[in-house]
Amino acid sequence: MTTIMLKTAVCTLFEKDYHYGVGVLTNSLYNHGFRGVVWAGYRGQIPNWAKSVKQTETYQEFSVSENCVIRFVELTTSRHLAFYKSKFMGDILEHYDPDIDGIFYFDPDIVNKSNWDFYQRWIQKGITLCGDCWYLFPADDPRRLAWLEFAESQGFSCKRQLGYHYNSGFIGVQRQHRDFLLLWQKLMEIGAENKFTNLNDLEDQYYDSYPYFYSDQTYMNLALMLSTEPLSTTGPEGMDFVPGGTIMSHATSPSIKPWRKKIIRSALYGDAPTVTDKLYWQHSTSPIRLYSHSKFQQQKIALLFGSAIGRFIHRPAI
């Protein structure tokens, strides 16, 4: 059976040293068959590895290869970038790239593991999501019921019951389902208006206070309950939160980001190199060269020693 592939693009958001993640994310996508545009919203400066960019009215374009580019879009928002995902995705669909059929968002601390053909087919099944490390989350959990109570007080109604919790570090949305992005954005704005969420500071949240909104991810999961767009989801293995994943690997908090980790020192303290660490360095030199040859070789050796140390030194389970 022949599947007609949709025209899609990728986007991400970054500031400070997260540009290293953007480079490796792009490399890992390209090395698995992605050809197209990566839209990178940023604050601060574009990376020093993005040389000879072409300036346009709305973005700066860096050529990764003959048929793959990164388009850097400077952002002026004061919001924490986690709370800007849904707006950026919507802006790409409506303004920056109105000819595409769908958009994928990846956090810049994700490394892709899967062929791009998989994503192209996946997005045709519905909104694409991966389970969070905190995955099992019953429909009658008191926090989920608090989210719903808040939503109903604002005139929304529950459209479906969910028993799982999804990570907002990755999502794929077809153009025909873009109303979901508007709903997600609206819920965050209402939460901010009611003083339940500080959109400018991800750390300044009221985790233990009603209605228990702790991040953009909470609002995304609530929006899933209030919408009827079809979903296509994986479990936490989709992001390597548990073994057996083949799709992507996500260096979530409290993990040290791969570009910051002192590999051997971390191993000596019981934090051996992770799957994400190894994949990060595997995709750190081509087609975008983020590090010198000597730095790359040093890290390869550090990964070998760190993995060996990890066989003998383990951090106690909590």
C-alpha positions in Angstrom: 0.0 0.0 0.0 1.4 3.4 -1.1 1.4 6.2 1.5 1.4 9.8 0.2 4.0 11.6 2.3 3.1 14.9 3.7 5.3 18.0 3.4 6.6 18.6 6.9 9.2 20.6 8.8 11.0 20.4 12.1 11.3 23.1 14.7 13.1 23.7 18.0 13.8 26.5 20.5 17.0 27.4 22.2 19.1 29.9 24.1 22.6 30.0 25.7 24.6 26.7 25.2 21.6 24.7 24.0 22.8 25.5 20.5 25.0 22.4 20.9 21.8 20.3 21.2 20.3 22.0 18.1 23.4 21.0 16.0 23.3 17.4 17.2 19.5 17.1 16.8 19.9 18.4 13.2 22.7 16.0 12.5 20.8 13.0 13.9 17.8 13.8 11.8 19.9 14.3 8.7 21.8 11.1 9.3 18.5 9.2 9.4 17.2 10.6 6.2 15.6 14.0 7.0 15.9 16.5 4.2 14.2 19.9 4.6 13.9 22.8 7.0 14.7 23.0 10.7 13.2 26.1 12.2 15.2 27.2 15.2 13.7 30.0 17.4 16.4 31.5 19.6 17.3 34.2 22.1 20.8 35.6 22.2 23.2 34.8 19.4 23.1 32.3 16.6 25.8 29.5 17.1 29.4 30.1 16.0 29.2 26.8 14.0 26.5 28.4 11.8 28.8 30.1 9.4 28.0 32.0 6.2 24.3 32.5 7.0 22.0 34.1 4.5 19.9 37.0 5.9 16.3 37.4 5.0 13.6 39.7 6.5 12.4 37.1 8.9 15.2 34.6 9.5 18.9 33.7 8.9 19.5 30.6 6.9 22.3 28.2 7.4 23.0 25.5 4.8 23.5 22.1 6.4 23.7 20.4 3.0 22.4 20.9 -0.5 18.9 19.9 0.6 18.8 20.7 4.3 18.8 24.0 6.1 18.4 25.6 9.5 16.4 28.8 9.6 17.2 30.8 12.7 14.3 33.0 13.9 15.2 35.6 16.6 12.6 35.8 19.3 11.8 38.8 21.5 9.4 37.1 23.8 10.0 37.3 27.6 8.4 33.9 28.1 10.4 30.9 29.1 10.8 29.0 25.9 9.1 26.0 27.2 5.9 28.0 27.3 6.5 29.2 23.7 6.4 25.9 21.9 2.7 25.9 20.8 2.9 29.5 19.6 6.1 28.9 17.6 4.7 25.8 16.0 1.5 27.7 15.1 3.5 30.7 13.7 5.5 28.3 11.4 2.3 26.8 10.1 0.6 30.1 9.6 3.4 32.6 8.7 6.9 31.2 8.2 6.1 28.0 6.2 2.4 28.1 5.1 2.9 25.4 2.4 3.8 22.6 4.8 1.2 20.0 5.9 2.6 19.4 9.4 5.2 20.4 11.9 7.3 18.4 14.4 8.7 20.0 17.5 11.8 18.5 19.2 13.5 19.9 22.4 17.2 20.7 21.7 18.3 18.0 24.2 16.8 15.2 22.1 18.8 13.0 19.7 16.9 11.2 17.0 17.4 7.4 16.5 14.7 6.6 13.9 14.5 6.9 10.1 12.7 10.0 8.9 10.3 7.9 7.0 8.9 6.6 10.3 8.0 10.2 11.4 6.4 10.9 8.0 4.1 8.0 8.4 3.5 8.5 12.1 2.2 12.0 11.8 -0.5 10.8 9.4 -2.0 8.7 12.3 -2.7 11.7 14.5 -0.9 14.0 17.0 2.4 12.3 17.7 3.5 11.9 21.3 5.8 9.9 23.6 5.0 8.9 27.1 6.8 10.7 29.9 9.0 9.1 32.5 6.0 9.7 34.8 3.8 7.7 32.5 1.0 5.9 34.3 -1.5 8.7 35.3 -5.0 7.4 35.9 -8.1 9.4 34.7 -9.1 9.7 38.4 -5.8 10.9 39.7 -6.5 13.9 42.0 -4.1 16.2 40.1 -5.7 15.3 36.7 -9.2 15.9 38.3 -7.9 19.3 39.5 -6.8 20.3 36.0 -10.2 19.3 34.7 -12.0 21.2 37.4 -10.0 24.3 36.5 -10.8 23.8 32.8 -14.5 23.3 33.4 -14.6 26.5 35.5 -13.3 28.3 32.4 -16.0 26.9 30.1 -14.2 23.8 28.7 -15.4 20.3 28.9 -13.7 16.9 28.9 -13.8 15.2 25.6 -11.8 12.0 26.5 -10.4 10.2 29.4 -6.7 9.5 29.4 -4.7 7.2 31.7 -1.2 8.2 30.5 1.0 11.3 30.8 2.9 12.5 27.8 6.2 14.5 27.5 6.0 17.9 25.8 9.6 17.7 24.5 8.4 16.2 21.3 5.1 16.6 19.4 4.0 16.3 15.7 0.9 18.1 14.5 -0.7 18.1 11.1 -2.0 21.4 9.8 -5.6 20.1 10.0 -5.1 19.6 13.7 -3.6 23.1 14.4 -6.6 24.0 16.7 -4.9 21.8 19.3 -2.0 24.2 19.4 -4.3 27.1 19.9 -6.1 25.3 22.7 -2.7 24.5 24.4 -1.6 28.1 24.1 -5.0 29.4 25.4 -4.9 27.2 28.5 -1.4 28.5 29.4 -2.6 32.0 29.1 -5.6 31.4 31.2 -3.5 29.8 33.8 -1.2 32.8 33.9 -4.1 35.2 34.1 -5.3 33.3 37.2 -1.9 33.4 38.8 -1.4 29.7 38.6 1.6 29.9 36.3 4.4 32.3 35.7 5.1 32.1 31.9 8.4 33.8 32.3 10.0 31.4 34.7 9.7 27.6 34.5 11.1 27.2 38.0 8.6 29.6 39.6 5.7 27.2 39.5 3.4 26.0 42.3 3.9 22.3 42.0 2.0 21.4 45.2 -0.7 24.1 45.0 -4.1 23.7 43.4 -4.6 23.1 40.5 -1.1 21.6 40.2 0.1 23.2 37.0 3.9 22.8 36.9 4.9 23.4 33.3 3.8 23.6 29.7 3.6 19.8 29.8 0.7 19.9 32.3 -1.2 22.2 30.0 -0.5 20.0 27.0 -1.8 17.0 28.8 -4.9 18.9 29.8 -5.4 20.1 26.2 -5.4 16.4 25.1 -8.3 15.8 27.5 -10.3 18.7 26.1 -9.7 18.0 22.4 -10.9 15.5 19.9 -8.0 15.4 17.4 -6.7 11.8 16.9 -3.6 10.7 18.8 -0.8 8.3 18.0 1.4 7.7 21.0 4.2 5.5 22.3 5.2 4.7 25.8 8.2 6.1 27.7 10.5 3.9 25.6 9.9 6.4 22.8 12.3 8.8 24.6 14.6 6.1 26.2 13.1 6.7 29.6 12.9 2.9 29.8 15.0 0.4 27.8 14.0 -0.8 24.4 13.3 2.4 22.6 14.2 2.9 18.9 12.7 6.4 18.2 14.6 9.1 20.1 16.6 9.7 23.3 15.9 12.6 25.6 18.3 14.1 28.2 15.6 15.4 30.6 16.2 16.9 34.0 17.9 16.1 36.4 20.3 14.6 33.8 23.4 16.7 33.0 23.1 17.8 29.4 25.6 15.7 27.2 27.5 18.8 26.1 28.1 19.8 29.7 28.9 16.4 31.2 32.3 15.7 32.5 32.1 12.0 31.5 34.7 10.3 33.7 34.1 12.5 36.7 30.4 11.8 36.5 31.1 8.0 36.2 33.2 8.1 39.3 30.2 9.6 41.2 28.0 6.8 39.9 26.5 8.5 36.8 27.8 6.4 33.9 27.4 7.6 30.3 23.8 7.3 29.2 22.4 6.2 25.9 21.7 9.9 25.1 25.3 10.8 26.0 26.7 8.2 23.5 24.2 9.2 20.8 25.1 12.9 21.3 28.8 12.4 20.6 28.0 9.9 17.8 26.2 12.7 15.9 28.4 15.7 16.9 30.6 16.0 13.8 28.6 15.4 10.7 27.2 17.0 8.7 27.6 20.0 11.1 31.0 19.9 12.8 30.5 21.1 16.4 33.8 20.1 17.8 37.4 19.7 16.6 38.7 16.2 15.7 40.9 16.1 18.9 37.9 17.1 21.2 35.8 14.4 19.5 38.5 11.7 20.0 38.9 12.8 23.7 35.2 12.3 24.3 35.2 8.9 22.6 37.9 7.7 24.9 36.1 9.3 27.9 32.9 7.4 26.9 34.8 4.1 26.9 36.4 4.7 30.3 33.2 6.1 31.7 31.3 3.1 30.6 33.9 0.8 32.1 33.8 2.6 35.4 30.0 2.4 35.4 30.2 -1.3 35.6 31.6 -1.1 39.1 30.3 2.2 40.5 26.6 2.7 40.6 24.5 5.5 42.1 22.1 4.0 44.7 18.5 3.7 43.6 16.1 6.1 45.3 
